[in-house]
Amino acid sequence: MTGTTSPWALLRARRPDAPTRLYCFPHSGGSPGEYIRWAQRLPSTEVLGIQLPGRGPRLTEKLFTAVPDLVSALVSEFTFTEPFVFFGHSLGALVAFDTARELRARGLPGPRRLVLSACTPPHHGLQRAPLHVLPDEEFIDALSEQFGGLPPAIRSEPELLGLVLPAYRADLEMFERYEYVPGEPLPCPMTVVGGADDYIPPALLADWQQYTTGGFDLYTLPGGHFYLRDEPAQEQLLRVLARHLEKAR
């Protein structure tokens, strides 16, 4: 991973002359590294991952526990280079959505398209009991049950676990305490993607369409909540992204 001129974004391949940029917002506890690897399969796009405080090269910075505070800081401190598309997975979808709304509220250029993945529409609220309030051991077990859990290498190393667990907890607190503030639909088109075996059914994902006046499409791909980590779903997702990035130029 390579830093940009801002701590808010990382990338693997610098492409300053690329006709479009894809900004990826990670899931709870996620790293931008998982998303900027897509650059090798999106050769005409500069792919950047949003790096949140409190992890990676920003490990010593204070973690955010509320989406509005995070979005306000991001939009105040970082400039998105046009034309661009937002992709967000799970928590990242909510952050991408609210970032687009905040850009509009400040009269700044917004994304040409929002691609939102594996996330319940905001007005539905949390569909399960909150996890961020659980004691550490129960919290770790709940992560395994709900989302596949922490890698064994992290669970077996207390020092490493102590570094990453606060970020997981803070991210889940952001997701679980999120409160939708009603507002006008966004003008940009919206693409919503989910896994066929995820706990969020396609009928629920379809409710995202009320948040845009710019067109809407919905894709259901093979897999669960992290469908995008496995083939053939990842290949299908990247084809969808490539198609919409081409339109955004």
N, C-alpha and C positions, 0 to 999 in steps of 0.2 A: 504494500500500500504506500502511496505517496501523498504527502500533505499538499494542500493548496495554499494560497495566501491567507486563508482563513482557517481557524481550527475547526470550523463547523463542517468541513467537507474533505473527504479523502477520495482518491482515485488511483487506478492502477495504470491507466494509459492516458497521457496528456494528448488531447486532440483539440488544440485551440481553434483550428479551422473547421471543425466539425459543424455541419449545418444544424444539428440539434443536440440538446443535452437532456440526459435522463437523471433526475435526482431521486435517489432511493432512500426511503425512510424505514429503518429496521424495526423488527418486531420486539416485543419485550425481552430484554436481556440480549438482544441481537447485536451483531457487529456489522458495520458497513462492508467489511471484507467479503462477506457472503454474497453481496450484491454486485460489488464492483468487479468481481470475476466475470460477470456477464459481458464485460467490454470486449473480450476476445471473440464473442459471438454476435456482437453488435458493432461491427468495424466502422460504420459511418456515424457513430454516436459517441459523444464523450459521456461516460457513465460515472457519476459521482455518488458517493454514499454519505448521508448525513451522519456526522459523528457527534453524539450527545456528550455533554459533560459527565465526568465521573467514571469514565472507562477509557481503555486504550491510551492514546497519548494525552488524554484529558483526565486521567485517573485522579489527580489531586483536586479537581474542581468539584464544586458542590453539585449533588444530584438534584434533578428536578422531580417533584412529586405531583405536579399539576400541569395538565396540558396547556391551559392558557398562559401560564408563566413561561413555559418552554417555548411556545410559539411566539410570544412577544419578544423574547430574547433573540430567537433565531432571525426573525424578520428585521429586528433593529440592527443586528450585527453582521448579517450576511446578505450579499446581493446575488440573486439568481440571474444567470446569463441567458438572455433570450436567443432563440425560442427554446422553450423547455417543456418537458413533461414530468409529472410527478408519479412515482410508484411508491405505494406503501403497503406493507403486509401487517395484518393484525393491528397492534397498537400503532404501527407506522402509518396505517391507513387513516386513522383518526387524526394523527399529527399532520399528515399531508393535506387532509381535508380542511382542517382548521387553519393551516398555513395559507392555503389558497384563499380562504375567507378573510384572513388578516391582511393579505396582500391587497385584496379588493378594497377592504375598509380604509387602507392607507393610500389608495389611489395609485398603487404600484402594479406593474405588469404581472399577470398571473400565468399559470400553466396553460399550455394549449390543450392539454387533456389530463384528467386524473385517472390513474389506474389503481384501483383499490382492491386489495386481496384479503380474503379470509377474515372479514370484519363485519360484525353486526351493525346495521344502520344506527346512527346515533340516537334516534328517538325511541328505540326499543329498550335502551338501558342494558344493564348487566343481566345476563341470562343464567347466572349461577351464583353460588355463594362466593364472597370475596376470599381471595387467598392471601393477600398481602399482610393480613393481620395475624396469620398463623405463626406459632413458634418455629424456629429454624428447621427442626427435623420434620415436622408436619408439613411445613412449607416446601421442603425439598421433595418429600413424597408426593405432595399434590402436584408439583411441577411434572413429575414423572407420569402421573395418571392423566393429567390434562393435556400436556404438550410434548411428551416424550422425554422430559427431564434433562438434567445436566449431564454432560459427557462423563463417563466413568473416571477419566483422568482428573477431572476437577473435583468430583465427589470424594476421591481417595486422598486428596491433598488438602489438609486443613487450611494452610496458608493461602493457597489459591482460591479455595472455597470462600474464605473470608474476604477476598478481594472482589469476587464476582457476585456474591449473594446480595449485597446492598443494591447493586444496579438492577438485578432481577426484581427485588422487592419494590424499589422505587418505580420501576416501569409498570409493574402490575398495579401499584397504587394509582398511577396516572390513568391507567386503563379502567380500573374498577371504580374510581371516583369521578370519572368523566361525566359532565352534565352538559347536555346539548342546549345551546342558546338559540332559539328560533331566529331565522333570518331568511332573506330572499335566496332562492336557488342560485347556484353558480352558473355563469354563462358558458363555461367550457364543457365540452363533451366528457362523459364519464364511462369508463369501462370497469366492470366489477368481475372478479374472478374468484372461484372457490373450489375446494376439493370435493369430489363426489362423496367421500366418506367422512367429511368434516362434520363437527357437531352443528355447524350453521347450515341449514338447508337452503337450496337455491331459491325457494319461494321467499325466504327471509332476505336473502341478498338482493332480490329484485326490488325491494323497497327503497334501495338507494336511488332509484330513478327519480324520486320526488325532489332530489337535491340538485338537479341540473335542468336547465332549459336548452342545453346544447347538444342533445343526443345521448343515447344510452345503449350499451350492449352488455350482455352477461355471458360468461363462459364458465362451464363446469368441467374441470379437468380431473383425471384419475388421481386418487390419493386422499389423504386426510388433511389436517390443518396445515402441515408443512409439505403439501403436494409439490411445491416448487423446488424441492431439493432432489427430486427423483425424476428419472426419465420414465416414460415419454412426456410427462407433464411439463417439465422444465423446458424442453424443446418447443412444446406447443405454446407455452407462455411467452417465450422469447420471439416466436413468430408473430404473436399478437402484438407484442411491444414494437417489433421492427415495423410492422405495418402501420401502426399509429404514429410512430416517430417519423416515418416517411410523410405522412399526412400533415404533420406539425411543422414541416420545413417552410 
